[in-house]
């Protein structure tokens, strides 16, 4: 089935450790996005990529890093520089034209 | 991208129509209006989008005012499963490699009551 997959669903890490969240899509979409969502809040854009080997900062990029080596994959690394990393992270992808974005089911990261 | 404004919360009785408003007074001529919804702890789900004309699909109807400065999402017969956060966003439909940001606001929490 075509879709966008995030893994793992739940992730626990110790404070000070870097952690990488996976996002894979088989929809042949060029654009991919990472969002952070805190309890009771909307989605805030972290990074986005419009094409392989290219990405741009969103509204809250500090403490995060990404790569886009393959069209299908857009991993997000939460670094130790992120002051408050515990959150729900969502990945999305989008194709050309007036098409909708498809979202993964999210990864809930808890840093202890 | 044009900014959108939505009420923070709304209630609706089960079986009645839910009408969710969105203001996008700075929308540009080439920007589409999209609606998504997010059920608790899941990824947002696409509902519908439109440019100028009203649109209808199996989930909802979208009414866009003639000046395009506001729109209304209509769930014709709301059920308890429609309880969710509804997001209205505006976005240019582009081709090539120019996709740009996809920015969400706070959305409207719709609660459907029995």
Interface residues (C-beta under 8 A of the other chain):
Chain A: X30 X31 X33 X35 X41 X42 X43 X44 X45 X48 X50 X51 X58 X59 X88 X90 X92 X94 X96 X97 X98 X99 X100 X101 X102 X103 X104 X105 X106 X108
Chain B: X32 X34 X36 X41 X42 X43 X44 X45 X46 X49 X51 X85 X87 X93 X94 X95 X96 X97 X98 X99 X100 X101 X102 X103 X104 X105 X106 X107
